[in-house]
Every structure is written in structure tokens, then in C-alpha cells.
Amino acid sequence: MLSVFDIFKVGIGPSSSHTVGPMLAAARFADSVRRLPVARVAVDLYGSLALTGHGHGIVNAILNGLEGCQPASCNPQAVVSRGEALQAGATLLLHGDHPIGFDCARDLQLHRHEFLKLHANGLRFRAWDAAGAQLAAERYYSIGGGFVVSEAEFGQPLPEAAAVPYPFRSAAELLGHCRAAGKTIAEVAWANECALQHPVAVRKGLIDIAHAMHDCIEAGCRHEGVLPGGYAVRRRAPGIFRKLVALQLAGRHDIMLWPMLYAMAVNEENAAGGRVVTAPTNGAAGIVPAVLQYWRNFDACASEQGMIDFLLTAAAIGMLYKMNASISGAEVGCQGEVGVACSMAAGAYCAVLGGTLAQIENAAEIAMEHHLGLTCDPVGGLVQIPCIERNGIAAEKAIKVAQLALLEDGEHKVSLDQVIATMLRTGLDMQHQYKETALGGLALTVGAPAC
């Protein structure tokens, strides 16, 4: 079983698979060799990590990770400045305390046209002593959403954890537990979490996640300027925010652009390398926070407990995709990122509005059904075009899908399990240039930025 805190993790932008995951892998390797007489390390990036890594800040992430930085606790601005210093020749402090020479041009290689067999997001670390003898070598795979596994761990069951009262691997099993126990999805997810840690810690962790989401929206609505990367993409959320406030003050209360604004604000923060919550990935980080914020701001019945139930329900749905398909854009395209986040948000929003189990499943299924085949074609390898607007549109879609499900009795022809299986097959059939390589779609059409 996964935890809600596997689905929602505090980290940094712009990518959970290309920034957060590589930083974690680098820190893990550095920790594994900390007692060895290391004089040199080298990093090799493959496939999607090599093709779009620079646009996703991967080099800075890896260099900081080798120094022991963690995505949840590092200073996003310091990651950039320290990474640039290391690329310019500063001494690298392996695991934060062991100085070694690191020549970025020699010791960090991007194999853009070589894909490792197990996953599109592969990277290799090696370490040598002063005499040139190899001390250690390890391959890791960043499999989406900030999850990282070594080559030996790839495809293996998760480590045994404490027994949970309601184990599930499918929507049918999850809903079966709910019906048998007379519980909601949130109550089942809560019981499972409380078997892993104290209820006080679970509640605090969920509130902290909600606050981090809210803070990211506020930061995105406040920060002006141009996003990094060479395309001069202007941050639009602050201007849209001011216009929506003006319309509302003038008496317009029918504006559905609020959730779109919230999602765009989050993803502009993500694109700038700011602090975000992986939900379930960074590329799709705006959707769940946007729908949650919309509910909290515009529903008179919104409460702290409802906020917790929203996150628990969304996480339970996200677990189903993670366990049975993929949340990696490099593996299944953007349907595995934006599509999954939309499904999570639609189901959760339906739940806090009082939806039945059948209606919640219906909302989550519809949301994914209409994202099937969605490609991941980031222009310039940056999480900007079309990613920012795509999050905004998906947030609005999640709200409408939930409202549609509530108007009906929950009866539906396609189950959530069936659409998850379909998403996986569709992603595996998708040509590789449409899976986070920046070799097809809009990335190819737009081309390189003007000098």
C-alpha cells in the first residue's frame, strides 16, 4: 500500500521526475558512498532525462543532491545559485562534508539518444578513488511523481509496511471496503494512514500539505516577471488575479476562471523552480490545489475536516493510478500527469459535495476518459507551454465533471479500473516523441527560442 504522503510531497519545481527524482537519487548515491575514499564521481543521464533535463533544472538538482540536499527542505533559490557555482568549478562537497573535484563537462554526460531498457528516465552514478579504482556504481530510475528506484528495486513489490485495515489495489477493492464497512473513501484512507502513523501526525501532515498548496497559489498570484528558459514566457497569474477581483467587485459572481487562475499560479511557481506540492506530479501540480482552493473559497460548507477528506479521497484515487498504471509523462504521456490529477480532483470534489460512491467513481472515470491519449510535448523541454494552461483547463474540467456526476445517479458503463487500464495501454502505444522528449508535437512546431 502507498501512503497519502507518497502522492502529495512537498518539493521544488519544475519537475517531479526530472528535478525532484534526480535530486533524491543523487542524495541517495552520495549517502551510499559517504564512508568510502571517493575522489571523483560521474553522472550519466539517459532518455527523457537527457533530452529535457536542462529545461527541467536537472543539472542543478543533481549537483545539489550530491551535496545532500533534499527537495522537501532545500531552499529553491539556493539550489539554482549553488548549482551554477558548481557548474562554474566550485568544489563539490559530497554528502555536504567531503570535498571532491567535479568537472561538469567531463563528469555529467547527457546521452540524448540512448534509452535504458527499464524506463525512459534512467540515470547512472559512479565513484572512484584517487588511484582511479571504481568504488561504486548504481543505476536509478525516476519513475514519476518523485518516486525513485534502483535497478534492483525496479518492478519489485513495495517494502512490507504495517498492516492496514483496508488494503486495496483496485477501485473495485477500495469501493468494496467502503460499502462493507459503511465508510467513505476518505474514512477508509484515513484508517489506513492511522495504521502507519499516529492520527495526530496524519492530521497535521494533511493540514501542512493543504497550507503548502495554498501558499503556492498565493505566491503565484503575487510574483510578476518572466519565466526562465529563453522563451520569455510572462507570468500571467498576477494580472489575471487583479482583473478577476475587479470583475467580482463590479458584481460579477458567475466567473469560472478562478480555478483556472489558481492552477496557473501554481504551475508558474513550479516553472520558476519554486516550492510546490507534487500532486501527483509537478507537471500537474496545479489541478488538485486549484479545485481545493475553489471549494474552500466559494462553498459556504467548506471546513477543515472537508479539506482533509478532499485530500484523502484524491490521494486514494491517485494511488490506484500509481499502482496499476503510471504517473510518469515519460512513460505514458501527459494523460498520466494532468489526466490523473484531473481524475483525482474530480473525484475529491464530488466527494466533498456529498456524492455517493458511484458518483465519485463516475467523476474520476469521466475525468480520465477525456484525457486519454494526451501527449507530453513540452516546448523547449520546459514545464511552461502547454503545461501551465493545460493545468488551468483541467482544473475547470474537474469541477464540471464532478457537477455532472452529481446530477446523475452514478450509473456508468466504464469503471474506474477499466479506464486506468486503458490509460496504461494507450501510453505504452504512444510514440516516444510524444512522451516528454521535446521531439514532437508543440515542442517540434515551436522550435528553439529566438536569440
Buried (B, 14 or more C-beta within 10 A) or exposed (E): BBBBBBBBBBBBBBBBBBBBBBBBBBBBBBEBBBEBEBBBBBBBBBBBBBBBBBBBBBBBBBBBBBBBBBBBEBEBEEBBEBBEBBBEEEEBBBBEEBEBEBEBEEBBBBBBEEBBEBBBBBBBBBBBEEEEEEBBEBBBBBBBBBBBBBBEBBEEEEEEEEEBEBEBEBBEBBBBBBEEEEBBBBBBBBBBBBBBEEEEEBBEBBBBBBEBBBBBBBBBBEBEEEBBBEBEBEBBBBEBBEEBEEBEEEEEEEEEBBBBBBBBBBBBBBBBBBBBBBBBBBBBBBBBBBBBBBBBEEEEEBEEEBBBBBBBBBBBBBBBBBBBBBBBBBBBBBBBBBBBBBBBBBBBBBBBBEBBBBBBBBBBBBBBBBBBBBBBBBBBBBBBBBBBBBBBBBBBBBBBBBBBBBEEEBEBEEBBBBBBBBBBEBBEEBEBBBBBBBBBBBBBEBEEEEE
